Amino acid sequence: MEKKQERAMLDTERLIPTYFRLSLPVVLSSIITIVYNLADTYFIARAGNALLIAGVSLCAPIFMILMAFGNLFGQGGSSLVSRLLGQEKKETAARVSAFCFWIALIVGAVLGGLLLLFREPFLLLLGASPDTLPYATAYGTVMLLGAPLVVLNFIHMNLLRCEGMSGLSMAGTVLGSVVNIILDPLLIPILGAEGAAIATLAGYFSTDLFLLIIVLRRSRALSVRFTLRIEGALLKDILLIGVTAAITNIAGSVCTILLNQKLLVYGDVRIAAMGIAHKVTMIVQMILIGFSFGGVPLFGFLSGAGEKKKIRRLLRFCLLFLCAVTLSMTLAICLAADPLLRLLTPDGELVRLGVPMLRWQTAGSVFAGVVMLMTCLCQAAGKALPSLLLSLSRQGIVFVLVLLIAAAAAGYTGVLISQFAADVISALLALGILWKCFPQKAEA
């Protein structure tokens, strides 16, 4: 009877409906995340201070670093837990989930403390100028004080989806976003950058608490009993996949730092414009992430159960579906770039500079979608090396090389087109990995 209940978590006989049942809540969570990020930008931009916008935008790598360590145990743990459930090893899955919960809290506290010690040189490295440093310091200090809340957010958000509870995972994200949106207009006019950071952390705390309650009351496979001991083989499994997920975020942080350094040559206002353009670009990116990562529990479950034919069938559908969705969104955003940016800022100069930035940032989204889907598939299947290669591509080594070459060859225009070029090259790498690691010819 228990086996039947375990299998019912993920219906592998109806692959496409199960995929949408898992991925749509993740996509809706992503849309809510987009809304609250845009709300942050809107209320900060209403202050009419481009230096404030630039200062907050410069802190994006801080969040990406915290997210990296959250995904180290969130995505690494969820990949392993999905495969363990596919193998019907429920007790082992519970121990893995408990370890991920507690280690995330500890790592968040240590990481936040270390970055606080070196915050000023770190913010200067991020591209802060003497004018933007006070705003970046105010925002970054609060975020680092709440680092454990941010890191913890990615644990149960990922693990609950392994058990088929994507809807409740989404509900936690929605709750946190609503709290953030409510607090933004109350705190930003009074506290400025600090108010924006406090509102963000309040949202994370709300999500963390809600998801913890769900695990305690509803979960059949997850646990939060205290443990920092885990078998070496299981820890290796978590880290092999988790490190690739973390590297994706850390590499993205490094790329953002380098991009800001290249833009700083042309003035703080261009950093502010890119910060706003990135917020709109997130509309495409977060939906891509939702549809890609939404399928991870199903891919992982199928991998653990040895269902290779079903993996191939699901992969073909996901590739076609993601390409169609992404092309439609890219076209819409490129055509509506000007009015979209004007919704976020009344500053005509920021809009003028942001339009070409936004178009180039979204132009390669269909290629980015291929890379994201293949990265998720490799993570779910436990293929660490291919996942690592993809994690170091479009927001890593490939982007850095393209940015350096393009900036040297074409100056400011080269900086703008670098992400598009990196997306194209990385997609070719992803297709090569698909051909090598997941052959589409059915087995006899």
C-alpha positions as CSV (number, residue, x, y, z in Angstrom):
1,M,0.0,0.0,0.0
2,E,2.9,2.4,0.8
3,K,4.5,1.7,-2.5
4,K,1.3,2.7,-4.3
5,Q,1.0,5.9,-2.3
6,E,4.7,6.7,-3.1
7,R,4.2,6.1,-6.8
8,A,1.1,8.3,-6.8
9,M,3.2,11.3,-5.9
10,L,4.4,11.4,-9.5
11,D,2.2,9.8,-12.2
12,T,4.7,8.6,-14.8
13,E,2.0,7.1,-17.0
14,R,0.6,10.5,-17.9
15,L,3.9,12.3,-18.5
16,I,2.8,15.6,-20.0
17,P,0.0,16.3,-17.5
18,T,2.3,15.4,-14.7
19,Y,5.0,17.7,-16.1
20,F,2.5,20.6,-16.2
21,R,1.1,19.8,-12.7
22,L,4.7,20.1,-11.4
23,S,5.9,23.0,-13.5
24,L,2.9,25.4,-13.7
25,P,3.1,26.1,-9.9
26,V,6.8,26.9,-10.3
27,V,6.0,29.2,-13.2
28,L,3.3,30.9,-11.3
29,S,5.8,31.3,-8.4
30,S,8.3,32.8,-10.9
31,I,5.6,35.2,-12.1
32,I,4.9,36.3,-8.6
33,T,8.7,36.7,-8.0
34,I,8.8,38.9,-11.2
35,V,6.0,41.0,-9.8
36,Y,7.7,41.7,-6.5
37,N,11.0,42.4,-8.2
38,L,9.3,44.9,-10.5
39,A,7.5,46.4,-7.5
40,D,10.9,46.9,-5.8
41,T,12.2,48.6,-8.9
42,Y,9.1,50.7,-9.3
43,F,9.1,52.0,-5.7
44,I,12.8,52.6,-5.7
45,A,12.6,54.4,-9.1
46,R,9.7,56.6,-7.8
47,A,12.3,58.2,-5.5
48,G,13.7,59.9,-8.6
49,N,17.3,59.1,-7.6
50,A,19.4,57.2,-10.2
51,L,22.2,56.7,-7.7
52,L,19.8,54.8,-5.4
53,I,18.7,52.6,-8.3
54,A,22.3,51.9,-9.2
55,G,23.3,51.2,-5.6
56,V,20.6,48.7,-5.1
57,S,21.3,47.1,-8.6
58,L,24.9,46.7,-7.7
59,C,23.9,44.4,-4.8
60,A,22.3,41.8,-7.1
61,P,25.5,39.7,-6.9
62,I,25.0,39.4,-3.1
63,F,21.7,37.8,-3.6
64,M,23.1,35.6,-6.3
65,I,25.8,34.4,-4.0
66,L,23.3,33.6,-1.3
67,M,21.1,31.8,-3.8
68,A,24.1,29.8,-4.9
69,F,24.6,28.3,-1.5
70,G,20.8,27.8,-1.2
71,N,20.8,25.9,-4.4
72,L,23.9,24.0,-3.4
73,F,21.7,22.1,-0.9
74,G,18.3,22.9,-2.4
75,Q,18.8,21.6,-5.9
76,G,21.5,19.1,-4.9
77,G,19.2,17.7,-2.2
78,S,16.1,17.7,-4.4
79,S,17.9,15.8,-7.2
80,L,19.0,13.1,-4.7
81,V,15.6,13.0,-2.9
82,S,13.8,12.6,-6.3
83,R,16.0,9.7,-7.2
84,L,15.6,8.1,-3.8
85,L,11.8,8.3,-4.0
86,G,12.0,6.8,-7.4
87,Q,13.9,3.9,-5.8
88,E,11.4,3.8,-2.9
89,K,14.0,4.7,-0.2
90,K,11.8,7.0,1.8
91,E,13.7,6.9,5.1
92,T,17.0,7.9,3.4
93,A,15.2,10.7,1.6
94,A,14.0,12.0,5.0
95,R,17.5,12.1,6.4
96,V,18.9,13.9,3.3
97,S,16.1,16.6,3.6
98,A,16.8,17.2,7.3
99,F,20.6,17.6,6.7
100,C,19.9,20.1,3.9
101,F,17.7,22.2,6.1
102,W,20.1,22.6,9.0
103,I,23.3,22.9,7.0
104,A,21.6,25.7,4.9
105,L,21.0,27.7,8.1
106,I,24.6,27.3,9.3
107,V,26.1,28.1,5.9
108,G,23.9,31.2,5.6
109,A,25.0,32.6,8.9
110,V,28.7,32.0,8.2
111,L,28.5,33.4,4.7
112,G,26.6,36.5,5.8
113,G,29.1,37.1,8.6
114,L,32.2,36.8,6.3
115,L,30.8,39.1,3.7
116,L,29.8,41.7,6.3
117,L,33.5,41.8,7.5
118,F,34.6,42.8,3.9
119,R,31.5,44.6,2.7
120,E,33.1,47.9,1.6
121,P,35.9,46.3,-0.6
122,F,33.4,43.8,-1.8
123,L,31.0,46.5,-2.9
124,L,33.8,48.4,-4.6
125,L,34.6,45.2,-6.5
126,L,30.9,45.0,-7.5
127,G,31.3,48.3,-9.3
128,A,30.3,50.8,-6.7
129,S,31.6,54.4,-7.1
130,P,32.0,57.0,-4.3
131,D,28.5,58.2,-5.3
132,T,26.7,54.9,-5.2
133,L,28.6,53.2,-2.3
134,P,26.4,54.6,0.5
135,Y,23.2,53.2,-1.1
136,A,24.9,49.9,-1.9
137,T,26.2,49.7,1.7
138,A,22.8,50.4,3.2
139,Y,21.0,47.7,1.1
140,G,23.8,45.2,1.3
141,T,24.3,45.3,5.0
142,V,20.6,44.5,5.8
143,M,20.6,41.6,3.2
144,L,23.7,40.1,4.7
145,L,22.3,40.3,8.2
146,G,19.4,38.2,7.0
147,A,21.5,35.8,4.9
148,P,20.3,32.6,6.7
149,L,16.7,33.4,5.7
150,V,17.7,33.8,2.1
151,V,19.7,30.6,1.9
152,L,17.1,28.6,3.7
153,N,14.4,29.8,1.2
154,F,15.7,27.5,-1.5
155,I,15.6,24.3,0.6
156,H,12.0,23.4,1.1
157,M,11.0,25.3,-2.0
158,N,12.9,22.7,-4.0
159,L,12.3,19.7,-1.7
160,L,8.5,19.9,-1.5
161,R,8.3,19.6,-5.3
162,C,10.1,16.2,-5.1
163,E,7.0,15.0,-3.2
164,G,4.6,16.5,-5.8
165,M,3.6,19.5,-3.6
166,S,4.5,22.2,-6.2
167,G,1.3,24.0,-5.4
168,L,2.2,24.5,-1.8
169,S,5.8,25.4,-2.7
170,M,4.2,28.1,-4.9
171,A,1.9,29.3,-2.1
172,G,4.9,29.9,0.1
173,T,6.6,32.0,-2.6
174,V,3.3,33.9,-3.2
175,L,3.0,34.7,0.5
176,G,6.6,36.1,0.7
177,S,6.1,38.2,-2.4
178,V,2.8,39.7,-1.1
179,V,4.5,40.6,2.2
180,N,7.3,42.2,0.2
181,I,5.0,44.2,-2.0
182,I,2.9,45.4,0.9
183,L,6.0,46.6,2.8
184,D,7.8,48.2,-0.1
185,P,5.7,51.4,-0.3
186,L,5.6,51.7,3.5
187,L,9.4,51.4,4.1
188,I,11.2,52.7,1.0
189,P,9.9,56.3,1.3
190,I,11.1,56.3,5.0
191,L,14.2,54.2,5.0
192,G,15.3,54.2,1.3
193,A,17.6,51.3,0.4
194,E,17.4,49.8,3.9
195,G,13.6,49.8,3.7
196,A,13.8,47.9,0.4
197,A,16.1,45.3,2.0
198,I,14.0,44.9,5.1
199,A,10.8,44.4,3.0
200,T,12.7,41.7,1.0
201,L,13.9,39.9,4.1
202,A,10.4,40.0,5.7
203,G,9.1,38.2,2.6
204,Y,11.8,35.5,2.9
205,F,11.0,35.0,6.5
206,S,7.3,34.5,5.7
207,T,8.1,32.0,3.0
208,D,10.5,30.0,5.2
209,L,8.0,29.8,8.1
210,F,5.1,28.8,5.8
211,L,7.1,26.0,4.1
212,L,8.4,24.7,7.4
213,I,4.8,24.4,8.7
214,I,3.9,22.5,5.5
215,V,6.8,20.1,5.9
216,L,5.9,19.4,9.6
217,R,2.1,18.9,8.9
218,R,1.8,17.6,5.4
219,S,5.0,15.9,4.2
220,R,5.2,12.1,4.0
221,A,8.9,12.0,2.9
222,L,10.7,15.1,4.3
223,S,12.0,15.8,7.8
224,V,13.6,18.6,9.8
225,R,14.9,16.6,12.8
226,F,18.3,17.9,13.7
227,T,21.2,16.2,12.0
228,L,24.5,17.3,10.6
229,R,25.7,13.7,10.0
230,I,25.1,12.0,6.7
231,E,26.8,9.2,4.8
232,G,29.7,10.2,2.6
233,A,28.1,8.7,-0.5
234,L,24.9,10.7,0.0
235,L,26.9,13.9,0.7
236,K,28.9,13.3,-2.4
237,D,25.6,12.9,-4.4
238,I,24.3,16.2,-3.0
239,L,27.4,18.1,-3.7
240,L,28.1,16.8,-7.1
241,I,24.8,18.2,-8.4
242,G,24.5,21.0,-5.9
243,V,27.9,22.4,-6.7
244,T,27.0,22.7,-10.4
245,A,23.8,24.6,-9.4
246,A,25.8,26.8,-7.0
247,I,28.4,27.5,-9.7
248,T,25.6,28.7,-12.0
249,N,24.7,31.4,-9.5
250,I,28.3,32.3,-8.5
251,A,29.3,32.5,-12.2
252,G,26.3,34.7,-12.8
253,S,27.4,36.9,-9.9
254,V,30.9,37.2,-11.4
255,C,29.5,38.0,-14.8
256,T,27.3,40.7,-13.3
257,I,30.3,42.2,-11.5
258,L,32.4,42.2,-14.7
259,L,29.5,43.7,-16.7
260,N,29.1,46.5,-14.1
261,Q,32.8,47.2,-14.3
262,K,32.6,47.5,-18.1
263,L,29.5,49.8,-17.8
264,L,31.1,51.9,-15.1
265,V,33.5,53.3,-17.7
266,Y,30.5,54.9,-19.3
267,G,28.9,56.2,-16.1
268,D,26.7,55.2,-13.2
269,V,23.6,56.0,-15.1
270,R,24.3,53.0,-17.5
271,I,24.5,50.7,-14.5
272,A,21.1,52.0,-13.3
273,A,19.7,51.5,-16.8
274,M,21.0,47.9,-17.0
275,G,19.6,47.2,-13.5
276,I,16.1,48.2,-14.7
277,A,16.5,46.3,-18.0
278,H,17.5,43.2,-16.1
279,K,14.3,43.4,-14.1
280,V,12.2,43.2,-17.3
281,T,14.5,40.5,-18.7
282,M,13.5,38.5,-15.7
283,I,10.0,38.1,-17.1
284,V,11.5,35.7,-19.7
285,Q,14.2,34.2,-17.5
286,M,12.0,33.4,-14.6
287,I,9.3,31.7,-16.7
288,L,12.1,29.7,-18.4
289,I,13.4,28.7,-15.0
290,G,9.9,27.7,-13.9
291,F,9.3,25.4,-16.9
292,S,12.8,24.0,-16.7
293,F,13.1,23.3,-13.0
294,G,9.5,22.4,-12.7
295,G,10.4,19.1,-14.5
296,V,13.4,18.3,-12.4
297,P,11.5,16.1,-9.9
298,L,9.9,14.1,-12.7
299,F,13.2,13.7,-14.6
300,G,14.9,12.7,-11.4
301,F,12.1,10.2,-10.5
302,L,12.2,8.7,-14.0
303,S,16.0,8.5,-13.8
304,G,15.9,6.7,-10.4
305,A,13.3,4.3,-11.8
306,G,15.4,3.6,-15.0
307,E,12.6,4.9,-17.4
308,K,14.9,6.0,-20.3
309,K,12.2,5.9,-23.0
310,K,10.0,8.2,-20.9
311,I,12.9,10.5,-20.3
312,R,13.5,10.9,-24.0
313,R,9.8,11.5,-24.7
314,L,9.4,14.1,-22.0
315,L,12.7,15.8,-23.1
316,R,11.5,16.1,-26.8
317,F,8.2,17.7,-25.6
318,C,9.9,20.1,-23.2
319,L,12.4,21.3,-25.9
320,L,9.7,22.1,-28.4
321,F,7.4,23.7,-25.8
322,L,10.1,25.9,-24.3
323,C,11.3,27.1,-27.7
324,A,7.8,28.1,-28.7
325,V,7.0,29.9,-25.4
326,T,10.4,31.7,-25.4
327,L,10.2,33.0,-29.0
328,S,6.7,34.4,-28.3
329,M,7.9,36.2,-25.1
330,T,11.1,37.5,-26.7
331,L,9.2,39.0,-29.7
332,A,6.6,40.7,-27.3
333,I,9.3,42.2,-25.1
334,C,11.4,43.5,-27.9
335,L,8.5,45.2,-29.5
336,A,7.2,46.7,-26.2
337,A,10.7,47.6,-24.7
338,D,10.0,51.3,-24.5
339,P,6.6,51.2,-22.7
340,L,7.7,48.4,-20.4
341,L,10.6,50.4,-19.2
342,R,8.5,53.6,-18.8
343,L,6.2,51.6,-16.5
344,L,9.2,51.2,-14.1
345,T,10.9,54.6,-14.3
346,P,9.8,58.1,-15.3
347,D,13.5,59.0,-16.2
348,G,13.6,59.4,-19.9
349,E,17.4,59.0,-20.1
350,L,17.2,55.6,-18.3
351,V,14.5,54.5,-20.7
352,R,16.5,55.6,-23.7
353,L,19.6,53.7,-22.6
354,G,17.6,50.7,-21.3
355,V,15.7,50.0,-24.6
356,P,18.7,48.6,-26.5
357,M,20.0,46.9,-23.4
358,L,16.7,45.1,-22.9
359,R,16.4,44.0,-26.5
360,W,19.9,42.5,-26.6
361,Q,19.5,40.8,-23.2
362,T,16.3,39.0,-24.3
363,A,17.3,38.4,-28.0
364,G,19.1,35.1,-27.1
365,S,16.4,33.8,-24.7
366,V,15.4,30.8,-26.9
367,F,19.0,29.6,-26.7
368,A,19.1,30.3,-23.0
369,G,16.1,28.1,-22.6
370,V,17.9,25.1,-24.3
371,V,20.8,25.6,-21.9
372,M,18.6,25.8,-18.8
373,L,16.6,22.7,-19.7
374,M,19.7,20.6,-20.4
375,T,21.3,21.8,-17.2
376,C,18.2,20.7,-15.2
377,L,18.0,17.4,-17.0
378,C,21.7,16.7,-16.2
379,Q,21.2,17.7,-12.6
380,A,18.1,15.5,-12.2
381,A,19.8,12.5,-13.8
382,G,22.9,12.9,-11.6
383,K,25.2,13.7,-14.5
384,A,27.6,16.1,-12.7
385,L,30.2,16.8,-15.3
386,P,27.8,17.8,-18.1
387,S,25.8,19.8,-15.6
388,L,29.0,21.6,-14.5
389,L,30.0,22.4,-18.1
390,L,26.6,23.9,-18.8
391,S,26.7,25.8,-15.5
392,L,29.9,27.4,-16.6
393,S,28.7,28.4,-20.1
394,R,26.2,31.2,-20.8
395,Q,26.6,32.9,-17.4
396,G,30.2,31.8,-16.9
397,I,33.4,31.2,-18.9
398,V,31.7,31.6,-22.3
399,F,30.1,34.9,-21.3
400,V,33.3,36.3,-19.7
401,L,35.4,35.5,-22.8
402,V,32.7,36.9,-25.2
403,L,32.4,40.1,-23.0
404,L,36.1,40.7,-22.9
405,I,36.5,40.1,-26.7
406,A,33.4,42.1,-27.7
407,A,34.1,45.0,-25.4
408,A,37.7,45.3,-26.7
409,A,36.5,45.0,-30.4
410,A,33.3,47.1,-30.3
411,G,33.3,49.1,-27.1
412,Y,29.9,49.9,-25.6
413,T,28.1,48.0,-28.4
414,G,30.2,45.0,-27.7
415,V,29.2,45.1,-24.1
416,L,25.5,45.1,-25.0
417,I,25.6,42.2,-27.5
418,S,27.8,39.9,-25.3
419,Q,25.0,38.1,-23.6
420,F,23.3,37.3,-26.9
421,A,26.5,35.8,-28.3
422,A,27.2,33.8,-25.2
423,D,23.6,32.4,-25.3
424,V,24.1,31.1,-28.9
425,I,27.5,29.5,-28.2
426,S,26.2,27.9,-25.0
427,A,23.1,26.4,-26.7
428,L,25.4,24.7,-29.2
429,L,27.3,23.2,-26.3
430,A,24.0,22.1,-24.7
431,L,22.9,20.3,-27.9
432,G,26.3,18.6,-28.1
433,I,25.8,17.3,-24.6
434,L,22.2,16.2,-25.4
435,W,23.5,14.2,-28.4
436,K,26.3,12.6,-26.3
437,C,24.6,11.9,-23.0
438,F,20.9,11.4,-23.9
439,P,20.8,9.7,-27.3
440,Q,17.4,9.9,-28.9
441,K,17.4,6.5,-30.6
442,A,15.2,4.2,-28.7
443,E,16.8,1.1,-27.3
444,A,15.9,-2.3,-28.7
